[in-house]
Amino acid sequence: MTNYIIRRLFSCVLLVILVSMVIFMLIRMLPGDPIDLLLPREDMIGLTAEQLQAHMDALRAEHGLDRPLPIQFGYWFINMLQGDFGRSIVRGFEVGPELANRMAVTLFLGSLAFIFSIVFGILLGTISAIRRGKWVDTVATAIANIGITAPAFLIAILLIYVFGFRLRLLPIFGYHLPWRGDFVQSIRQTILPVFVLALSPMALTARQTRSSVLDVLNQDHVRTAWAKGGRERAVIFRHVLKNALTPVITLQGNNVRLIFGGSAIIESIFVIPGVGRLLVDSMLSADYPVVQAIAVVLTLITVIANLIVDLLYGWVDPRIQYS
Amino acid sequence: MKNRRMIALLISLVLCLALIAACTPAGTGTPGDGGQTGGTQGTQPPQAQPPAPQPGPETGGITPPDPNARYGGVMRLVTTAEGAGPIGLPWDIAANDVWFAAPAMETLFREYADGTIVPLLAEDWELDHDRNILVIHVRPNVYFHDGTRMNAEVAKWNLDMINEEGTPALTYGPIEVISEYVLEVYIPGGFANATVAAFAQTGFRMISMENFVNNGRDHAANNPVGTGPFIITEYVTGSHMRSVRNDNYWQPGLPYLDGVEYYIMGDVMTQTLALQSPHGPGSIDSLRTHNTEQVRSFVDRGYQPIWVQSLTHILVPSSDNPDSPFYRNPYLGRAISAAIDRDAIIAAQGHGVWGALYQLATPARIPHIPESVDPNYGTPRFDPDYARELLARGGFPDGFDTTLILQPGATSRDAIVAMQSMLADVGINASLEFPETGGWTTFRSGGWDGLIATNVINHVYFENTLLNMFSRGPDFYHSFYTSDELEALIQGSMIFGDNLEQMRAANAYMHDNGLIVPMWVTNSATIVRPGIHGLPTRNQFIWHAYVWFEWED
């Protein structure tokens, strides 16, 4: 087991390096030059073409963009390992502290959405399977189908309209972490974005759980448990759910990606100062250091989530051996 | 079983009906509780409410308090894009973030939308033409939010920092402090008409020297300390800024509001709902937007527009690219002008907020050039037959193939597609390109073959527009042909005093030679909830101090 974890960690590191290199190269292959964006039109008054070129060259050197790409990558990667993500070219802020601030928001909301999606997804799927064909199943299936098919931005706008604008129960926009201001307001601001972020993963989890539970319900050991007169709750939790969870756990790696990937849209709609919105803005302005840093952190989150998923298999099903 | 299915169906039906009910149009309300007053006034600028009492040179830049004003309340404003950088150092602030510092920081001078300059943190100024010296008399008894005094030494330090760390649009210095409140600024290039106006731009806001020197650059960048009517208490990059009333503000009786807050909100639906919500936390009172449909919709409901006739939209042919059919060809640009039915595009896309354009000089703020208000002046109007004739005279009787490249976000893609179709009617087959920001700058600064659809900022001083966008120095549009004659006209327009003839000639030269194809002028706006007074009629950075709510907050 320990060997397996070490091997997986090693491959995770390789994966992160690989992704860093790919992102580093890809973003530089995009057309455009961030130095161009650094020069407002007004700043060019009175400059000759040569002066302008010299000015741009100086800015390029200041940001280390005049070096060969492998050297740039090497510097950036070594600095990153030391916790220095560099400075935003276009906006001028230190990437590390800004990323930490924003990542705290995205991680907090994403984690809540993840927990919400697992708890309610499994609950909904299990109830749906046990009450197959009943009205509970019909409603749960309808909710799951909406979650899978409806675009998150549409759900978000509808919820803002109904709960924010019409009913005035929840705030329309804005967000701060609960420990950085009004706690109650923060909780009110959390409800809609977390629900929207969680809806699709919850629906997927519910569908997968329903399908797995239905499979297990028909197996011999469950029939035996029922025949032995076991109580429903005990049979479901001890004999059904535990055996049905493996494919559900597999799904969670993908759900982490869904939640953090979807944060860009949700953060824009709810005006949340998270990392998703920063990523989109930085991509559009070719702000290399910011995009690279966010890509690495999001890759790390996904990789670690998948590692945890793999390790959970063994905990849920002891028959699985790590070699 | 059957009954339960029926119940499930019934519940679903009730939920759907509830949703539909929730989505029906909102009812009317009072200005303070949502502002849906159902007005029908048009969106044509520059109509607006009567202007609030304005300071002028005769009042030394001080605005007397409005006797009808009501004190109190927090105004919440929205900008649509973030720069996400620190806002404490005016010379280092991202363009999209300049709004956040506006309530807290002030400049030596204030520039009105019509070009009038009034002193603000300065009390007066003089131009010494013999020595090329701008003499600035700093206003006494002005204090920064940290309690330190504004004087000539602090003004000099600020101007020196802007020179050293920023990239100011004006060459100046050295600066000499003559007395506690008088300083002299040397302008080596001599005066132009826009010289003093340059010191009124956002990059020339004054900040506390002591805050910077004692606490360091990073602290000053993240903790803005100005002299403005509001003190910034919280700024979260990419999210919002909150400020509270400066009780020691130098203008007696101002500001009226208790606080001003700015939010960054990119989503149109969220903006719309927040502006329609009743005033209070969770709503907004003002929205700065380029979305013409949104502007039209709100103005029609009685919301107040603060107009920004901000952008002149033009096509720039690649007149300096030897591989291009447009290369120094005076006919093709004019042919394109005759091929485009601007009125049709404007009717479909402009929502009454755009205006057709046939010359670079617009009556944007000051009609510097008499021709700018002449409706018959400029490039050819829509006439496909004339367009074909011009093509033939330009050596392309059967038309030609070209590319139409749109600057990201410059104008609607639908308008460009319509334009493509109009060009095809006269034989010009234009393929479309919609590059992202990076790709666009590559075309603009590296050169292109075809036409770029771009927008030009309408500077208050037309000569600045000419110099910024079309002179050789900036080489802003790389494939634009700045002939010796045009360059001489542009440089000649930079004199102090009467430069009218040079500007008129440069304006005429560009459209007579087909160097640009004016398309339309767009008016973006700041939309403000009804019942808010003291607003400027045109967009400016310095106005927060004069605003008041007619309701009790």
Interface residues (C-beta under 8 A of the other chain):
Chain A: L30 P31 G32 D33 P34 D36 L37 L39 P40 R41 E42 D43 M44 I45 G46 L47 T48 A49 Q51 L52 S88 V90 R91 G92 F93 E98 N101 R102 G133 K134 W135 T138 V139 A142 I157 L158 I160 Y161 V162 G164 F165 R166 L167 R168 P171 I172 F173 G174 Y175 H176 S268 I269 F270 V271 I272 P273 R277 L278 D281 L284 S285 A286
Chain B: M1 R4 R5 I7 A8 I11 S12 L19 A22 C23 A26 E82 G83 A84 G85 P86 D92 A94 A95 T167 A169 L170 T171 G189 Q201 V236 T237 G238 S239 H240 Y263 I264 M265 G266 D267 M269 T270 L273 A274 Q276 S277 P281 G282 S283 P435 E436 T437 G438 G439 W440 T441 T442 R444 S445 I457 N464 L467 N468 M469 R472 G473 P474 D475 F476
